[in-house]
């Protein structure tokens, strides 16, 4: 069942009646949650701490499973797949941008961005050119041979954006990607992310506490009482 005002046509992600609780006697974190994310759409999900945003993101990524309901990524129900199949699908079709960057310190910038291509088995001759292209698109081409310890927070997040998009995923999940950045740098990163999503027609979900960051999205929804509701204008 689609969320009000949405259509499953050309959807990249459909969440259908998701339910999740961690203790039988505990309150449901997700309680019949629905969402349709269309191709090229960028949405922001807001909510209080403890509302279940991280749990929802983990379920979308196939890192956790709902108690009931369906998670359809490009028509494939993640809940019907075993762990190995979910891992393969996640590597190929999902990109991640995290608040803590998760850039590997012992790899160069170029090696970090090539990592998704390595995991997908892209031929060696294609990995470096593609990674370099994305570094240029994210305005950090000159840093290709640098190591993370030499870089600023804004530069590290640009690397994270390049790494998230280098394998041309259908869906990008951004978990508080500007939480460790000052307001000016945060705005630059969100504009960069938006530009590159538009260039690739990828869809994205931004998890954020920041109303200013949420304004970069096409629409804003709020997670409360286990469901997603359109945010007040």
C-alpha positions as CSV (number, residue, x, y, z in Angstrom):
1,X,0.0,0.0,0.0
2,X,1.5,3.3,-1.0
3,X,1.7,6.3,1.2
4,X,-1.0,9.0,0.7
5,X,-0.3,11.2,-2.3
6,X,2.2,8.8,-3.9
7,X,2.3,6.2,-6.7
8,X,4.2,3.0,-7.0
9,X,4.8,3.8,-10.7
10,X,8.5,4.1,-11.4
11,X,9.3,3.6,-7.7
12,X,12.8,2.7,-6.7
13,X,11.8,1.9,-3.1
14,X,8.4,0.8,-1.7
15,X,7.9,0.2,2.0
16,X,4.7,-1.7,2.6
17,X,3.2,-2.0,6.0
18,X,6.5,-2.4,7.9
19,X,6.2,-3.5,11.5
20,X,9.1,-3.8,14.0
21,X,9.5,-4.1,17.7
22,X,12.5,-5.3,19.6
23,X,10.7,-6.7,22.7
24,X,7.3,-8.5,22.7
25,X,6.1,-6.2,25.5
26,X,7.7,-3.1,24.0
27,X,6.2,-0.4,21.9
28,X,6.4,-0.8,18.2
29,X,9.2,1.3,16.6
30,X,7.5,0.8,13.2
31,X,3.8,0.2,13.1
32,X,2.4,-0.3,9.6
33,X,4.8,2.1,8.0
34,X,4.4,2.9,4.2
35,X,6.5,4.8,1.8
36,X,7.0,5.1,-2.0
37,X,10.2,6.7,-3.3
38,X,10.2,7.5,-7.0
39,X,13.1,7.5,-9.4
40,X,15.2,10.6,-9.0
41,X,13.3,11.7,-5.8
42,X,15.2,13.0,-2.8
43,X,13.3,12.9,0.6
44,X,14.3,13.8,4.1
45,X,13.1,11.8,7.1
46,X,13.0,13.7,10.4
47,X,12.0,12.5,13.9
48,X,12.9,12.7,17.6
49,X,15.8,10.6,18.9
50,X,14.6,7.1,19.6
51,X,11.7,7.4,17.0
52,X,13.2,4.6,14.9
53,X,15.0,6.4,12.2
54,X,18.2,4.3,12.4
55,X,16.1,1.1,12.6
56,X,14.2,2.1,9.5
57,X,17.4,2.9,7.6
58,X,18.9,-0.5,8.6
59,X,15.8,-2.2,7.3
60,X,15.8,-0.3,4.0
61,X,19.5,-1.3,3.6
62,X,18.8,-5.0,4.4
63,X,20.9,-4.9,7.5
64,X,17.9,-5.6,9.7
65,X,14.6,-7.3,8.9
66,X,11.0,-6.1,9.8
67,X,8.7,-8.4,11.8
68,X,6.3,-8.1,8.9
69,X,5.8,-6.1,5.7
70,X,7.8,-5.7,2.6
71,X,10.8,-3.8,1.4
72,X,10.8,-3.6,-2.4
73,X,14.0,-2.2,-4.0
74,X,13.5,-1.9,-7.7
75,X,10.7,-4.5,-7.4
76,X,12.8,-7.0,-5.4
77,X,11.6,-7.9,-2.0
78,X,14.6,-7.8,0.3
79,X,12.6,-9.8,2.9
80,X,12.5,-12.7,0.6
81,X,16.3,-12.9,0.1
82,X,18.9,-14.7,2.1
83,X,21.8,-12.7,3.7
84,X,24.2,-13.3,0.8
85,X,21.7,-12.2,-1.8
86,X,20.9,-9.1,0.2
87,X,24.6,-8.3,0.5
88,X,25.1,-8.6,-3.3
89,X,22.1,-6.4,-4.0
90,X,23.2,-3.8,-1.4
91,X,26.6,-3.5,-2.9
92,X,25.3,-3.1,-6.4
93,X,22.3,-0.8,-5.9
94,X,22.7,1.2,-2.7
95,X,25.2,3.9,-1.8
96,X,25.9,5.2,1.7
97,X,26.9,8.6,3.1
98,X,27.4,8.6,6.9
99,X,27.8,11.3,9.5
100,X,31.1,9.8,10.7
101,X,32.4,9.5,7.0
102,X,33.6,5.9,7.4
103,X,36.6,6.6,5.2
104,X,39.3,4.0,5.6
105,X,42.4,5.7,7.1
106,X,45.0,3.3,5.6
107,X,43.7,3.8,2.0
108,X,44.3,6.8,-0.2
109,X,41.4,9.0,-1.3
110,X,41.4,7.3,-4.7
111,X,41.5,3.8,-3.1
112,X,38.6,4.7,-0.9
113,X,36.4,5.7,-3.8
114,X,37.4,2.7,-5.8
115,X,36.4,0.3,-3.0
116,X,32.7,-0.2,-4.2
117,X,34.0,-1.0,-7.6
118,X,36.5,-3.5,-6.2
119,X,33.7,-5.2,-4.2
120,X,31.6,-5.5,-7.4
121,X,34.4,-7.0,-9.4
122,X,34.6,-4.1,-11.9
123,X,37.7,-4.8,-14.2
124,X,40.8,-3.2,-12.8
125,X,41.3,-1.1,-16.0
126,X,38.0,0.6,-15.3
127,X,38.1,1.3,-11.6
128,X,40.7,4.1,-11.4
129,X,39.3,6.1,-14.3
130,X,35.8,5.9,-12.9
131,X,36.9,6.8,-9.4
132,X,39.0,9.8,-10.7
133,X,36.0,11.0,-12.7
134,X,33.9,11.1,-9.5
135,X,36.7,12.8,-7.5
136,X,36.7,15.5,-10.2
137,X,32.9,15.8,-10.1
138,X,33.1,16.3,-6.3
139,X,35.9,18.9,-6.7
140,X,38.6,16.9,-4.9
141,X,40.5,15.4,-7.9
142,X,43.7,17.0,-6.6
143,X,43.5,14.9,-3.4
144,X,43.5,11.5,-5.1
145,X,46.8,10.4,-3.5
146,X,46.2,12.0,-0.1
147,X,45.3,10.1,3.0
148,X,42.3,10.8,5.1
149,X,44.3,12.1,8.1
150,X,45.5,15.0,5.9
151,X,42.0,16.3,5.1
152,X,39.2,18.5,6.5
153,X,35.8,17.2,7.5
154,X,34.3,18.8,4.4
155,X,36.8,17.1,2.2
156,X,36.2,13.8,3.8
157,X,32.4,14.1,3.2
158,X,33.1,14.9,-0.4
159,X,35.0,11.6,-0.6
160,X,32.0,9.9,1.0
161,X,29.7,11.4,-1.7
162,X,32.0,10.2,-4.5
163,X,32.2,6.8,-3.0
164,X,28.5,6.5,-2.6
165,X,27.8,7.3,-6.2
166,X,30.8,5.8,-8.1
167,X,29.0,2.5,-8.7
168,X,25.9,4.3,-10.0
169,X,23.4,3.0,-7.3
170,X,19.7,3.3,-7.6
171,X,19.3,4.5,-4.0
172,X,21.6,6.6,-1.8
173,X,21.1,6.5,2.0
174,X,22.5,9.5,3.8
175,X,22.5,9.2,7.6
176,X,23.0,12.6,9.2
177,X,25.7,13.4,6.6
178,X,26.3,17.0,7.8
179,X,26.1,16.4,11.5
180,X,29.9,16.8,12.0
181,X,30.2,19.9,9.7
182,X,29.8,23.6,10.3
183,X,26.8,25.3,8.7
184,X,28.6,26.6,5.6
185,X,30.3,23.3,4.8
186,X,27.1,21.4,5.4
187,X,25.3,23.6,2.9
188,X,28.1,22.9,0.3
189,X,27.9,19.2,0.8
190,X,24.1,19.1,0.5
191,X,24.2,21.1,-2.7
192,X,26.9,18.8,-4.0
193,X,24.9,15.7,-3.1
194,X,21.8,17.2,-4.7
195,X,23.6,18.1,-7.9
196,X,25.1,14.6,-8.3
197,X,21.9,12.9,-7.6
198,X,20.2,14.9,-10.3
199,X,23.1,14.1,-12.7
200,X,22.7,10.3,-12.2
201,X,18.9,10.2,-11.6
202,X,19.5,8.3,-8.4
203,X,17.0,8.5,-5.5
204,X,18.0,9.3,-2.0
205,X,16.8,9.3,1.6
206,X,18.3,11.8,4.0
207,X,18.0,11.1,7.8
208,X,18.5,14.3,9.7
209,X,17.6,16.3,12.8
210,X,18.3,19.6,11.0
211,X,15.4,21.5,9.5
212,X,17.9,23.4,7.4
213,X,19.4,20.2,5.9
214,X,15.9,18.8,5.3
215,X,15.0,21.8,3.1
216,X,17.4,20.5,0.5
217,X,15.1,17.5,-0.2
218,X,12.1,17.4,-2.5
219,X,9.8,16.5,0.3
220,X,10.0,16.1,4.1
221,X,8.4,13.3,6.1
222,X,8.4,12.8,9.9
223,X,8.7,9.5,11.7
224,X,6.4,9.5,14.7
225,X,4.3,6.8,16.4
226,X,5.8,4.2,14.0
227,X,4.6,5.8,10.8
228,X,5.7,8.4,8.3
229,X,3.6,11.5,8.0
230,X,4.1,14.5,5.7
231,X,5.8,17.3,7.6
232,X,3.8,20.4,8.4
233,X,4.5,23.2,5.9
